[in-house]
Every structure is written in structure tokens, then in C-alpha cells.
Amino acid sequence: MAVSPAVIKLIITAATDKRTWKVIAIIIATLLLPLILLILLLAGMVSGVETANNNLLDYSFKGVSISQEFTDDQREAVENMRSWLGELDEIIAEKENDEGHSLDVNMVRAAFYCLNFGNELDEDFDYGTFCECFDGLSFEQLETALQAVSEQFPQYEITGNMSQYIQKVYDYLNGEVT
């Protein structure tokens, strides 16, 4: 099929005209604008969630004053975590004084936080047994520790992405805030 010389001349004229390029650019921008806005919206949401998570870590580990905007349930969850972490820290201190134990304190605290935040903890929870699940293990052996926790404490549901959450809290505790 042959293209008419008039059509070819019209295409060449349009391709070299600045107004044509401006119209094409406007059409492309109009088509891409919803996609760009969606990407910006998602990035903002992810950033907001990360900030909220870091604030909860500050409230729980650093004792930062709890926001007045928190509901009673949220306030209770943070206060419970503070109390439980205090008890855990006492057991960790006892174990650190014992020559036979070697704990990565931040790994134990990060795992405890991720497994218990927002949950209920039995009054007779055995913090010592929990710490023993981590005894002598480095953070690279987290999966081994979580397996031991799962065996000792069947009430915990340890999911595949639990390691990622623990990694984030562990980094936070080590001063590596993302």
C-alpha cells in the first residue's frame, strides 16, 4: 500500500512544527498524571506508616510521653509493652551477670516486642525460658531462635514475615533507624 505524497508532506510538516510537539507532550502528561499521583500517594502512605511505627517504638522503648491522640486501647498496649519490657530487661540483666549465658539483648527485645505488642501476656509468662531461646545465638541465627520460641511457646504464631519486622525493630534498637 503506497502512501500518498500529500500525506507524507503533511506528516513531515506536523513533525517539524513546535505546536504539534507541545500537543503531544500535553496528551502524554495528561495520560501519565493519574499514574504519577498514585505513585506519590502510595509513597506518602508508606512514609506515614513507617513514621507511626517508629513513634510506637519510641513510646515503647524510650518511654516517650504517649500522645493524647491515642485511644485507651492504644495507650494500654504501649503501657503493657513498657511494663513487660521492664520485666524482660530484669531477666536479661540476671542472665548477663551469669557467665554461662550469652544474649544479643537487642535481638531478644526486638523479638519480644514483635511477638507481643498489642496482645495479652499471661501473668505467669516465663521470661527466663523466652531468653533461653536466644542464648548463644547471633542475629544471623534468628530463625533458629524463633523455632525455639515456637516450640517453647505454642501460643505464638510465627509467620514468614516475622523476621522482617524483627529486623526493623532490631535496627531501631541498634540506632539504625530507616
VEXKETI-630383 format. One line per field, with one value per residue: x, y, z of N, C-alpha, C, O in turn; residue in three letters; residue number from 1. Coordinates in Angstrom, 2 decimals. Layout:
nu = X_... $
nv = Y_... $
nw = Z_... $
cau = X_... $
cav = Y_... $
caw = Z_... $
cu = X_... $
cv = Y_... $
cw = Z_... $
ou = X_... $
ov = Y_... $
ow = Z_... $
r = Ala_... $
k = NUM_... $
//
This chain:
nu = 0.83_0.72_1.74_0.31_1.89_1.02_0.11_2.48_3.90_2.29_2.66_5.41_5.47_3.89_5.47_7.69_6.75_6.54_4.24_2.83_4.42_4.13_1.42_1.42_3.06_1.44_-0.73_0.51_1.39_-1.08_-2.15_-0.32_-0.47_-2.44_-1.20_1.24_0.30_-0.85_1.42_2.78_0.92_0.92_3.59_3.57_1.79_3.19_5.39_4.11_3.14_5.55_6.60_4.68_5.11_7.74_7.24_5.70_7.66_9.39_7.68_7.41_10.03_11.71_10.33_8.97_6.65_3.26_1.12_-1.65_-3.61_-3.99_-6.05_-7.78_-7.25_-4.93_-3.17_-3.11_-1.90_0.70_1.54_1.40_3.39_5.66_5.81_6.12_8.53_10.20_10.18_11.30_13.81_14.92_15.28_17.03_19.24_19.94_20.70_22.84_24.71_25.41_27.89_27.56_25.81_24.98_23.69_22.17_21.05_19.42_18.29_16.70_14.93_13.75_12.46_10.71_9.11_7.91_6.46_4.63_3.41_0.46_-0.93_-2.15_-0.50_0.26_0.13_1.90_3.96_6.96_9.73_12.40_12.66_11.95_14.14_16.17_15.75_17.18_19.75_23.18_23.01_23.47_22.30_22.11_21.26_18.59_16.29_16.62_16.36_13.70_12.40_12.90_11.50_8.92_8.58_8.74_6.78_3.84_1.69_2.41_2.18_4.24_5.03_6.03_6.95_7.74_10.43_11.29_9.99_11.10_13.75_13.58_12.89_15.07_17.14_16.34_16.70_19.42_20.15_19.95_17.98_15.61 $
nv = -1.16_2.04_5.21_8.32_11.17_13.63_13.06_12.27_14.69_16.22_14.85_15.27_18.04_18.40_17.03_18.63_20.93_23.02_23.37_21.00_19.17_20.19_19.69_16.89_16.39_17.42_15.67_13.23_13.86_14.26_11.70_10.30_11.54_10.59_8.15_9.06_10.56_8.49_7.00_8.89_9.15_6.54_6.42_8.39_7.27_4.97_6.16_7.48_5.32_4.15_6.19_6.22_3.65_3.93_5.86_4.37_2.60_4.40_5.22_2.80_1.77_3.92_5.37_7.68_10.32_9.45_10.08_12.32_11.86_9.19_6.29_4.68_1.95_1.85_3.27_1.57_-0.69_0.26_0.93_-1.59_-2.92_-1.46_-2.14_-4.95_-5.09_-4.00_-6.02_-8.07_-6.98_-7.08_-9.83_-10.33_-8.85_-10.34_-12.73_-11.83_-11.35_-13.85_-16.07_-18.21_-17.58_-16.03_-13.41_-11.69_-8.84_-6.88_-8.38_-10.19_-8.42_-7.17_-9.31_-10.09_-7.79_-7.70_-10.06_-9.68_-7.11_-5.34_-7.57_-9.92_-10.88_-13.63_-13.62_-15.31_-15.57_-16.92_-15.36_-16.03_-18.52_-17.67_-16.00_-17.91_-19.18_-17.69_-17.82_-17.74_-17.32_-15.53_-12.62_-13.44_-15.99_-15.91_-17.26_-19.81_-19.20_-18.28_-20.60_-22.11_-20.53_-20.90_-23.61_-23.65_-21.86_-22.28_-20.60_-18.52_-17.35_-17.67_-16.07_-16.03_-13.48_-12.41_-12.24_-10.04_-7.90_-8.09_-7.59_-4.86_-3.66_-4.46_-3.12_-0.52_-0.53_-0.76_1.70_2.24_3.68_3.61 $
nw = 0.00_-0.95_0.21_-0.02_-1.54_-0.54_2.02_3.21_3.08_4.81_7.22_7.66_7.86_10.16_12.03_12.27_13.34_16.16_17.68_17.33_18.73_21.29_21.76_21.68_23.90_25.96_25.80_26.49_29.10_30.34_30.22_31.82_34.30_36.27_37.01_38.06_40.25_41.76_42.45_44.03_46.11_47.22_48.08_50.03_51.87_52.69_53.88_55.98_57.50_58.26_59.87_61.90_62.96_63.93_65.88_67.69_68.53_69.82_71.91_73.28_73.83_74.56_76.36_75.71_76.08_75.90_73.20_73.31_71.51_71.29_71.52_74.27_74.15_72.56_74.18_76.40_75.23_74.71_77.31_78.54_77.05_77.80_80.52_80.36_78.93_80.84_82.78_81.25_80.75_83.32_83.68_81.58_82.47_84.73_83.48_81.95_83.90_84.61_83.86_82.13_80.10_76.99_75.42_72.70_73.35_72.10_70.05_71.47_72.74_70.50_69.21_71.24_71.44_68.86_68.88_70.91_71.03_71.43_72.13_74.61_77.58_79.55_83.12_84.34_82.55_81.30_81.35_81.55_80.23_77.71_77.10_77.08_74.67_72.92_73.70_73.25_70.54_67.47_65.65_63.03_63.30_63.81_62.88_63.96_66.65_66.68_66.00_68.29_70.14_69.17_69.71_72.51_73.28_72.31_71.86_70.30_67.02_64.56_61.76_58.27_57.56_59.92_60.62_59.14_60.40_62.94_62.26_61.53_63.98_65.47_64.10_64.72_67.52_67.57_66.77_64.09_62.45_59.87 $
cau = 0.00_1.53_1.25_0.22_2.89_0.40_0.08_3.88_4.22_1.55_3.33_6.69_5.16_3.42_6.57_8.66_6.06_6.63_2.90_2.49_5.15_3.51_0.16_1.78_3.55_0.29_-1.50_1.27_1.33_-2.44_-2.32_0.55_-0.73_-3.04_-0.19_2.19_-0.38_-0.98_2.75_3.03_0.02_1.43_4.83_3.19_1.19_4.26_6.17_3.30_3.12_6.88_6.70_3.84_5.80_8.86_6.70_5.35_8.92_9.83_6.81_7.62_11.41_12.37_9.50_8.48_5.29_2.26_0.31_-3.02_-4.50_-4.14_-7.25_-7.46_-6.66_-3.55_-2.41_-2.93_-0.93_2.05_1.87_1.68_4.69_6.68_5.89_6.69_9.94_10.90_10.38_12.24_15.14_15.43_15.75_18.22_20.34_20.36_21.39_24.11_25.63_25.77_28.94_27.17_24.84_25.39_22.48_22.11_19.94_18.51_17.54_15.69_13.93_13.04_11.57_9.65_8.22_7.13_5.56_3.68_2.78_-0.98_-1.51_-2.21_0.58_-0.11_0.86_2.95_4.84_8.31_10.71_13.67_12.61_11.98_15.53_16.97_15.58_18.13_21.05_24.32_22.73_23.64_21.13_22.07_20.61_17.26_15.32_16.80_15.77_12.25_11.96_12.91_10.37_7.71_8.48_8.54_5.58_2.98_0.69_2.89_2.09_5.40_4.80_7.21_7.47_8.10_11.86_11.44_9.58_12.12_14.92_13.36_12.97_16.48_17.89_15.95_17.36_20.86_20.35_19.97_16.61_15.49 $
cav = 0.00_3.24_6.39_9.49_12.20_14.69_12.59_12.32_16.10_16.64_14.25_15.97_19.40_18.29_16.57_19.70_22.07_23.02_23.24_19.58_18.55_20.64_18.95_15.50_16.40_17.62_14.42_12.24_14.26_14.02_10.26_9.82_12.23_9.72_7.20_9.80_10.87_7.25_6.68_9.84_8.80_5.33_6.76_9.13_6.33_4.13_7.03_7.71_4.09_4.00_7.17_5.74_2.51_4.46_6.51_3.31_2.12_5.42_5.14_1.55_1.53_5.11_6.00_8.98_10.59_8.92_11.12_12.48_11.42_7.74_5.75_3.97_0.65_2.09_3.67_0.37_-1.55_0.82_0.80_-3.00_-3.24_-0.87_-2.96_-6.25_-4.90_-3.81_-7.35_-8.79_-6.40_-7.60_-11.21_-10.22_-8.39_-11.50_-13.69_-11.25_-11.48_-15.26_-16.34_-19.28_-17.12_-15.01_-12.95_-10.47_-8.21_-6.22_-9.40_-10.70_-7.36_-6.96_-10.45_-9.99_-6.69_-8.08_-11.16_-9.37_-5.80_-5.36_-8.84_-10.14_-11.73_-14.27_-13.13_-16.27_-15.74_-17.27_-14.54_-16.75_-19.51_-16.91_-15.58_-19.10_-19.50_-16.86_-17.95_-18.14_-17.14_-14.20_-12.22_-14.24_-17.25_-15.55_-18.32_-20.87_-18.70_-18.25_-22.01_-22.47_-19.82_-21.58_-24.88_-23.39_-21.03_-22.57_-19.55_-17.57_-17.72_-17.04_-16.07_-15.89_-12.11_-12.00_-11.89_-8.68_-6.96_-8.15_-6.90_-3.41_-3.26_-4.69_-1.98_0.64_-0.63_-0.56_3.08_2.28_3.99_3.77 $
caw = 0.00_-1.12_0.93_-0.90_-1.25_0.24_3.41_3.67_3.29_5.99_8.38_7.84_8.33_11.54_12.86_12.46_13.94_17.61_18.25_17.32_19.83_22.55_21.89_22.01_25.28_26.84_25.79_27.27_30.50_30.80_30.40_32.88_35.56_37.30_37.47_38.90_41.50_42.50_42.99_45.12_47.19_47.86_48.77_51.23_52.83_53.23_54.77_57.17_58.28_58.84_60.94_63.00_63.58_64.70_67.06_68.65_69.10_70.78_73.08_74.00_74.28_75.10_77.38_75.25_76.53_74.97_72.58_73.79_70.45_71.36_72.16_75.50_73.78_72.11_75.37_77.19_74.55_74.92_78.73_78.78_76.48_78.67_81.73_80.01_78.59_82.10_83.38_80.40_80.98_84.59_83.45_80.72_83.32_85.54_82.61_81.53_85.03_84.67_82.87_81.21_79.12_76.03_74.73_71.91_74.08_71.17_69.32_72.38_72.93_69.23_69.00_72.25_71.04_67.67_69.20_71.96_71.01_71.16_72.59_76.06_78.06_80.81_84.29_84.67_81.39_81.72_80.63_81.53_79.15_76.46_76.86_76.78_73.25_72.18_74.34_72.43_69.11_66.90_64.88_61.81_63.66_64.30_62.55_64.95_67.90_66.53_66.06_69.71_70.76_68.71_70.43_73.94_73.47_71.17_71.66_69.29_65.61_63.92_60.32_57.42_57.52_61.28_60.63_58.61_61.45_63.98_61.70_61.62_65.40_65.84_63.56_65.53_68.82_67.36_66.32_62.62_62.04_58.42 $
cu = 0.89_0.89_1.35_1.28_2.30_0.37_1.49_4.27_3.53_2.21_4.65_6.46_4.74_4.57_7.58_8.04_6.10_5.26_2.47_3.15_4.57_2.21_0.44_2.25_2.40_-0.54_-0.81_1.19_-0.04_-2.68_-1.50_0.24_-1.41_-2.05_0.81_1.56_-0.55_0.34_3.06_2.16_0.52_2.71_4.53_2.60_2.26_5.10_5.41_3.25_4.46_7.07_5.89_4.51_6.98_8.38_6.31_6.60_9.45_9.00_7.14_9.01_12.05_11.55_9.02_7.03_4.28_1.37_-1.11_-4.03_-4.73_-5.47_-6.81_-6.80_-5.20_-2.66_-2.11_-1.88_0.50_2.46_2.17_3.07_5.82_6.90_6.56_8.16_10.77_11.18_11.39_13.66_15.75_15.99_17.01_19.42_20.85_21.16_22.74_25.15_26.11_26.75_28.52_26.21_25.42_24.16_22.76_20.85_18.93_17.71_16.42_14.57_13.10_12.04_10.40_8.63_7.31_6.12_4.43_2.96_1.31_-1.67_-1.63_-1.09_0.14_0.74_2.03_3.89_6.27_9.34_12.06_13.73_12.65_13.41_16.41_16.86_16.61_19.56_22.11_24.11_22.97_22.40_21.00_21.37_19.20_16.25_15.41_16.16_14.25_11.66_11.89_11.76_9.07_7.50_8.15_7.22_4.64_1.90_1.13_2.73_3.21_5.26_6.10_7.80_7.85_9.57_12.09_11.07_10.63_13.37_14.76_13.48_14.41_17.35_17.60_16.69_18.87_21.17_20.41_18.55_16.58_14.51 $
cv = 1.24_4.40_7.58_10.52_13.34_14.32_12.66_13.75_16.62_16.10_14.98_17.36_19.34_17.91_17.68_20.94_21.94_22.84_21.79_18.87_18.94_19.88_17.51_15.42_16.56_16.34_13.36_12.58_14.00_12.54_9.73_10.43_11.34_8.70_7.87_10.12_9.63_6.86_7.60_9.52_7.57_5.60_7.51_8.22_5.47_4.94_7.28_6.50_3.89_4.96_6.72_4.57_2.98_5.17_5.48_2.73_3.11_5.35_3.92_1.42_2.73_5.83_7.39_9.12_10.17_10.05_11.13_11.98_9.91_7.38_5.04_2.63_0.82_2.44_2.43_-0.56_-1.05_0.65_-0.65_-3.36_-2.68_-1.73_-4.30_-6.15_-4.68_-5.14_-8.16_-8.29_-6.88_-9.00_-11.19_-9.81_-9.54_-12.47_-13.16_-11.35_-12.91_-15.55_-17.35_-18.84_-16.03_-14.63_-11.72_-9.77_-7.58_-7.22_-9.94_-9.67_-7.14_-8.08_-10.40_-8.93_-7.12_-9.19_-10.75_-8.04_-5.91_-6.63_-8.84_-11.10_-12.31_-13.71_-14.03_-16.54_-15.95_-16.52_-15.25_-17.77_-18.81_-16.51_-16.76_-19.52_-18.77_-17.03_-18.48_-17.93_-15.69_-13.86_-13.02_-15.58_-17.01_-16.64_-19.47_-20.47_-18.71_-19.66_-22.47_-21.79_-20.53_-22.90_-24.67_-22.67_-21.22_-21.51_-18.54_-18.15_-16.97_-17.20_-15.85_-14.49_-11.58_-11.56_-10.46_-7.65_-6.92_-7.43_-5.39_-2.93_-3.41_-3.53_-0.71_0.62_-0.44_0.84_3.24_2.52_4.24_4.86 $
cw = 0.00_-0.38_-0.01_-0.53_-0.42_1.73_4.00_3.97_4.56_7.26_8.67_8.39_9.80_12.48_13.13_13.10_15.47_18.26_18.31_18.50_21.17_22.80_22.29_23.46_26.27_26.93_26.64_28.76_31.10_31.06_31.57_34.25_36.60_37.86_38.42_40.25_42.37_43.17_44.17_46.34_47.95_48.64_50.07_52.29_53.48_54.21_56.07_58.07_58.97_60.00_62.15_63.72_64.43_65.95_68.11_69.30_70.13_72.06_73.93_74.60_74.97_76.16_77.02_75.70_75.46_74.49_73.15_72.75_70.46_72.01_73.44_75.21_73.35_73.30_76.23_76.56_74.79_76.38_79.10_78.26_77.33_79.92_81.44_79.65_79.85_82.78_82.57_80.63_82.30_84.41_82.59_81.57_84.20_84.70_82.15_82.64_85.19_83.53_81.80_80.11_78.23_75.21_73.88_72.42_73.11_70.34_70.20_72.53_71.66_68.98_69.99_71.87_69.88_67.97_70.14_71.86_70.61_71.59_74.10_76.43_79.40_81.94_84.65_83.49_81.89_80.86_80.52_80.40_77.80_76.12_76.48_75.32_72.38_72.67_73.37_70.94_68.69_66.08_63.58_62.05_64.21_64.04_63.54_66.27_67.81_66.54_67.52_70.46_70.41_69.45_71.90_74.23_72.28_70.91_70.61_67.89_64.89_62.42_59.56_57.42_58.90_61.34_60.12_59.66_62.55_63.52_61.83_63.06_65.89_65.34_64.36_66.86_68.72_66.82_64.82_62.11_60.56_58.08 $
ou = 1.72_-0.33_2.35_1.55_3.03_0.58_1.66_4.90_4.14_2.30_4.94_7.17_5.19_4.64_8.27_8.75_5.74_5.17_1.79_2.52_4.53_1.94_-0.25_1.89_2.38_-1.00_-1.46_0.97_-0.15_-3.36_-1.94_0.66_-0.97_-2.06_1.17_2.21_-0.41_0.35_3.55_2.63_0.53_2.90_5.18_2.87_2.23_5.47_6.01_3.31_4.51_7.66_6.36_4.48_7.18_9.04_6.56_6.58_9.92_9.55_7.15_9.16_12.87_12.02_8.70_6.28_4.43_0.91_-1.68_-5.19_-5.58_-5.96_-5.62_-5.89_-4.35_-1.53_-0.99_-1.05_1.40_3.59_3.08_3.84_6.83_8.04_7.44_8.96_11.92_12.28_12.23_14.60_16.97_17.07_17.94_20.50_22.06_22.19_23.69_26.35_27.11_26.45_29.05_25.83_26.25_23.66_23.49_19.74_17.73_16.56_15.30_13.39_11.89_10.91_9.25_7.42_6.10_5.05_3.39_1.96_0.98_-2.88_-1.25_-0.78_-0.29_1.91_3.03_4.53_6.74_9.76_12.77_14.74_13.29_13.85_17.31_17.77_16.88_20.48_21.94_24.97_22.70_21.55_19.89_20.94_18.68_15.42_14.38_15.50_13.57_10.55_10.94_11.12_8.22_6.36_7.37_6.62_4.64_1.26_0.30_3.11_3.11_5.35_7.13_9.01_8.24_9.90_12.97_11.76_11.00_14.00_15.71_14.10_14.90_18.19_18.50_17.25_19.51_22.31_20.86_17.99_17.41_14.28 $
ov = 1.41_4.55_7.78_10.73_13.97_15.18_13.06_14.02_17.38_16.81_15.26_17.80_20.17_18.41_17.64_21.91_20.90_22.20_21.38_18.07_18.13_19.47_16.97_14.49_15.90_15.97_12.66_11.70_13.57_12.17_8.79_9.88_11.34_8.41_7.31_9.97_9.71_6.45_7.14_9.61_7.56_5.08_7.28_8.39_5.26_4.43_7.28_6.64_3.51_4.58_6.82_4.50_2.47_5.10_5.68_2.40_2.70_5.40_4.00_1.02_2.55_6.78_8.20_8.15_10.49_10.87_10.08_11.72_9.41_8.07_4.82_2.21_0.02_1.95_2.27_-1.13_-1.85_0.27_-0.92_-4.03_-3.35_-2.00_-4.74_-7.01_-5.11_-5.38_-8.86_-9.08_-7.06_-9.32_-11.95_-10.37_-9.69_-12.98_-13.92_-11.42_-13.16_-15.29_-17.35_-19.66_-15.22_-15.42_-10.82_-10.06_-7.73_-6.95_-10.13_-10.03_-6.94_-7.83_-10.63_-9.15_-6.92_-9.23_-11.40_-7.84_-6.51_-6.76_-7.88_-12.02_-11.57_-13.38_-13.58_-17.59_-15.24_-16.99_-15.09_-17.86_-19.28_-16.67_-16.63_-20.14_-19.17_-16.43_-19.53_-18.32_-14.75_-14.72_-13.24_-16.23_-17.83_-16.93_-20.05_-21.27_-19.12_-19.87_-23.15_-22.41_-20.72_-23.26_-25.43_-22.85_-20.42_-21.52_-17.78_-19.30_-15.76_-18.30_-15.52_-14.32_-10.43_-10.61_-9.76_-6.64_-5.85_-6.73_-4.70_-1.90_-2.57_-3.02_0.07_1.64_0.00_1.13_4.28_1.67_4.99_5.14 $
ow = 0.89_-0.34_-0.70_0.66_0.35_2.59_5.15_5.00_5.31_8.26_9.83_9.29_10.60_13.60_14.16_13.39_16.03_19.31_19.25_19.18_22.10_23.92_23.16_24.18_27.31_28.01_27.42_29.59_32.25_32.02_32.24_35.27_37.75_39.06_39.45_41.28_43.59_44.33_45.20_47.47_49.18_49.74_51.08_53.48_54.70_55.27_57.14_59.29_60.14_61.02_63.29_64.95_65.53_66.99_69.30_70.49_71.20_73.16_75.16_75.75_75.87_76.77_77.89_75.70_74.28_75.28_73.43_73.09_69.72_72.91_73.67_75.92_73.73_73.40_76.73_77.27_75.04_76.67_79.88_78.95_77.55_80.31_82.17_80.02_79.92_83.28_83.14_80.70_82.39_84.93_82.84_81.40_84.38_85.14_81.98_82.35_85.86_82.37_80.69_79.27_78.66_74.41_74.29_71.99_73.29_69.98_69.72_72.46_71.74_68.58_69.61_71.96_69.93_67.37_70.18_72.55_69.59_71.41_74.77_75.68_80.29_81.76_85.19_83.43_82.78_79.80_79.53_79.70_76.86_74.98_75.65_74.78_71.25_72.11_72.76_70.14_69.44_65.84_63.10_61.10_64.97_64.90_63.92_66.93_68.76_67.03_67.92_71.31_71.28_69.78_72.48_75.29_71.35_69.86_70.09_67.63_64.66_61.88_60.15_57.29_59.03_62.05_60.61_59.81_63.04_64.31_62.21_63.32_66.64_66.08_64.65_67.28_69.67_66.47_64.32_61.41_60.04_56.90 $
r = Met_Ala_Val_Ser_Pro_Ala_Val_Ile_Lys_Leu_Ile_Ile_Thr_Ala_Ala_Thr_Asp_Lys_Arg_Thr_Trp_Lys_Val_Ile_Ala_Ile_Ile_Ile_Ala_Thr_Leu_Leu_Leu_Pro_Leu_Ile_Leu_Leu_Ile_Leu_Leu_Leu_Ala_Gly_Met_Val_Ser_Gly_Val_Glu_Thr_Ala_Asn_Asn_Asn_Leu_Leu_Asp_Tyr_Ser_Phe_Lys_Gly_Val_Ser_Ile_Ser_Gln_Glu_Phe_Thr_Asp_Asp_Gln_Arg_Glu_Ala_Val_Glu_Asn_Met_Arg_Ser_Trp_Leu_Gly_Glu_Leu_Asp_Glu_Ile_Ile_Ala_Glu_Lys_Glu_Asn_Asp_Glu_Gly_His_Ser_Leu_Asp_Val_Asn_Met_Val_Arg_Ala_Ala_Phe_Tyr_Cys_Leu_Asn_Phe_Gly_Asn_Glu_Leu_Asp_Glu_Asp_Phe_Asp_Tyr_Gly_Thr_Phe_Cys_Glu_Cys_Phe_Asp_Gly_Leu_Ser_Phe_Glu_Gln_Leu_Glu_Thr_Ala_Leu_Gln_Ala_Val_Ser_Glu_Gln_Phe_Pro_Gln_Tyr_Glu_Ile_Thr_Gly_Asn_Met_Ser_Gln_Tyr_Ile_Gln_Lys_Val_Tyr_Asp_Tyr_Leu_Asn_Gly_Glu_Val_Thr $
k = 1_2_3_4_5_6_7_8_9_10_11_12_13_14_15_16_17_18_19_20_21_22_23_24_25_26_27_28_29_30_31_32_33_34_35_36_37_38_39_40_41_42_43_44_45_46_47_48_49_50_51_52_53_54_55_56_57_58_59_60_61_62_63_64_65_66_67_68_69_70_71_72_73_74_75_76_77_78_79_80_81_82_83_84_85_86_87_88_89_90_91_92_93_94_95_96_97_98_99_100_101_102_103_104_105_106_107_108_109_110_111_112_113_114_115_116_117_118_119_120_121_122_123_124_125_126_127_128_129_130_131_132_133_134_135_136_137_138_139_140_141_142_143_144_145_146_147_148_149_150_151_152_153_154_155_156_157_158_159_160_161_162_163_164_165_166_167_168_169_170_171_172_173_174_175_176_177_178 $
//
